[in-house]
Amino acid sequence: MTDHPLIITDIDNTLFNWVDYFAPAFRAMVHVLHDATSVAETQLTQEFRAIFQNYGTLEYSFVLQRLPSLACLPADDLDALIARVAIAFGRSRNKRMQPYPGVTTTLRWAVSQGIPVVAVSNAPIYFAITKLRRLGLIQYVHAIAAWEGPPIPVDDARARRYTALPRVRTSLVVIPVPADQRKPSTAMYELVLRQFGRSPSGAWSIGDSFHGDMLPSLALGVNPLWARYGLAFDENNLATVRQLTPGGPRVTDAAYAAHSSQAAVPALAAFSEIQEHIPTPQTTLF
């Protein structure tokens, strides 16, 4: 074991504002479906919620193929509608999905200091990697640990892109995590520490959810840095996420609930503030 610094960072609402990207993109998707089918948006939303619940994630790639309201569509019509929905979702995503201020320069600083950066996420690993690529951050990440994800339907023509991880550099360490080892379990962090041969005291964990990110870090003795800035959501967008999250609103509320340990954990106003807490293993030249 070594105490050479290691950064373990959450992705959603830590590196970028996931709530304020996903909720508008989801609503844009529902609007297109309503216009195309005349099915009420409330009914479509209920159907989405049931499927997300069944698969344990809001990021299930084959949700449109599972919507009861679309089951009667001929295959060609369904394919065309999926393409329209993907365009609407993508346009909304591209307007809103960007790193928080200071994230890129801070990760670049970590790399320049020889500090490995590991991204951890409860999202399916395919999407976790794709997010880092879209954000332009993948080149600063040494490893990623994320949920292995729900089963891929082998009979779906679109499945091929999800059966293999997105193309990334060969040096990226990819650590798939079973569903029962997702945060707030400590298992994901333990896998990362073991992979890099680090003691908990030599690692710093950054995350927006005190329940999901900080508590497992504290339990292991990893140095926690609470990304409080990541809780600044648009209320309407947070309401959309609360409505859809598997397990119901209580799961979202628990993720951001106050905890007695918060007072003992450094609260960050920006991701760049991690530089004030993590010792550099080599002399900074400039």
N, C-alpha and C positions, 0 to 999 in steps of 0.2 A: 504493500500500500504506500501511496505517496500523498503528500498534502499540496502538491503542485495544483494551482487553481483549476477548477472545472466549472463551467457555466451550464446549468440545466434550465432551459427556458420553456415555458408554455408557449403556445402559438396564438390561439384565439383570444382576443381581448388583452393580449400581452404584447405581441408583435404588431397586431393590427386590430381594428375594430370589427370584430366578427358580427356582433349583433346588428350594427348599423349598416353592414353590407348584406347580411343574409335576409333580414326581414323585408326590406324593400324589394329585393330580388324575388323572394317568395311571393309577395303580393303581385308583382308584375306577372309572374307565372300564372297565378290564379286568374288575373284579369283576362289574359289571353285565352285560357281554357273556358272561362265564362262566355266570352264573345264568340268562341267557336262552337260551343255546345249548348248555350243557354241554360246550363245547369247553374243553380244559385251558388254564389261564391261561398256562402256559409256551408252548404252541403259539401262542396269540393274541399273546403278546409277541414271539415270533419273527417272526410275520407283520407286526406293526407295525414291527419293526426293519428288515425288508427293504424296506418301503415308504418309511420315513424315509430309508433309504440311497439309494433310487432317486431321491427328489425332493430330497435334500440338505438336509433340515431336519426337526426334530422338530415343527414347527408347520405341517403340511400339512393343510389344511382338509377334504380329501376322502378321508382315510385310511380311514374306515369303509366307504366305497363300494368301496375297493380290496382289502379283506380277503378272502382266499380262503375263509375259513370262513363268510363271509356271502353268498357269491356265489349260493347256491341259494335265498336267501330271496325270496319275492315282493316286488314293489316296495312295496306298502303295509306289509308287515311290516318291511321294512328301514327305511322312513321312521319307523315307530313306535319301532323300536329305537334309531335315531339320536336321536330326541327324548329317550328315556329316558337314553341315554348323555350327551347334552348337559346334562341336568339334574344328573346325578351329578358330571360334570366341573365344572360351574358352581358347584355348592354347595361343593365342595372349594376351588375357586379363590377364591370370595368370602370364605372363612374365613381365607385365608392371604395373599392378594395385597394388600399395602399398602406404601407407601413406607417406606424405612428412617427411623429417627428423625432429624429435622433436615433431611431432604431438601426438604420443602415450604417451610419457613421460609428455607432457604438459597437456593432458586431465587427465592423472593419477594424476598430481599435483592438478588440479581443484577439482577432487573428494576428494582428501585428505584434501583440504581446505574447504570442504563443499559447494563448489560453483556449483549449478546446471548447466548442459550443455544441451542446446537445439539445435538440428540440424534442419535447415530449407532448403527446396529445392523446385525448380520448377519441379523436376522430379516426375513421378508417384510414389506414396508413397510406393508401393511394391518394386520398384527398389531402392528407397532411403534407405529403411531398409536393403535390400539385400546388397547394397554397404557397409554400415557400418558393416555388419556381415563379409563380405569378407575381409574388411580391418582390422578386429579384433578390432574395436572401439565401437561396440554396447554396451559393458558393461560399458562404461564411459558416455553414453548419457542418460539423464533422460527423455527426450521427443523428439519427432520428429514431425515437421509440414511440410507437403508436399502436392503437388497436389493430389487430389483424383484419377486422371488419366482418360484416355479415357474409354468408355464402354468396358466391356469384352464380346466377342462374345460367347453367351451361347451354340451355336451349335458346338463349337470347342472342340475336345477331350482333348486339352491341357489346357483348360480354368480353370480347377478346381484349379490348383496351384496358379492362380491369383485372384480367387474369395475370398480367405482368405489371410490375411496378413501373412508373414512368421512367424514361431514360434519364439517368443522372450519372455523374462521374463515378468511376469504379471505386474510388477511395471512400465514398460515403458509406458509413456503417448503418445498416438498416436492422432494427430490432422489432420484429412483430410481437405484439403483446396480446395474450388471450383476453377475452371479455371480462373474466372475473379478476383480472389483474389491473384493470383500469383505475385511474385515480377516483376516489381518494385512497385507494390501496397504496401501500408503500412499495409494492412489488416493482412497479415501473422504474422507480428511482433506484431500487436495489439492483435491478438489471443493468442500469446505466453505470452505477458505481463499480459493479463487478467488471463490466466490459472495459472500463478505462483504468481499473486498478486504483481507484481513489478511495480514501477514507472519507466519511461524511463531513468531517471538519474541513476538508479541502475543497468542498463543493458548495456552490451558491445556487439556490433555486429561486427563479423569478416567476410569479404567476399572479393572475388577477383574483382568483377565487381563494379566499382564506380556507374554506372547507376542503376544496379539491386540491389545492397546490401547497398551501402553507402548512396545514396540519400534518400531512404525511412527511413533509420535509422536517418539521420539528420533531416528529416521532423518531426519525432516523438520526437526528443530529446534524442534518444538512443546514447550512446557513440560509435562512429564508429572507427574501426581499419581496415585499408585497407590492404588486403593481396596482396601486390604488387608482391611478389614472385610467386603468382599463375598465372602470365601473361607470364611466361617463357615457351613458347611452341616451338616445332619444327614447322618451317614455313610450311612444307609440310602437317603436320597434321592439322594445323590451316586452311589451304586452303581446306582440305577435309571437315572440319566442316562447314566452310563458305558456301561451295557448297550445303550442305545438310540441313542446319538449316531452319526450317519453317519460312517463311517471307523473306528468302533470305539473302545474305551477309550483307545487311544493319542492320539486327538484331544483328548479331555477332559483327559487327563494332560498333554499338551503345553500346553494353554491355561493350566494352573495350575502349570507347572513353574518351579522356581527358575532364576534367571538371574544371571550375574555383574554385570549392570548394576543390579540391584535396590538395592544399597547407595548408589548415587548418586541415587536417585529418592525424593522424599518419600513416605512411607507414611502413609496416612490411617487413623485409628481410627474416623472418622465422616465422612460427606459434608460436614458443616458446617465441617470444618477447611479446606476450600478457601478460606474467607474470610481465613485467615492467610497465604495465598500469592499471592492475586490482588490487584493494586493497584486501588483504586477510582478511576474517572475523574472523580468529582465528590465534593465534601465530603459526608460522612455527617452528617445533621442530628440523628439520635438513634440 
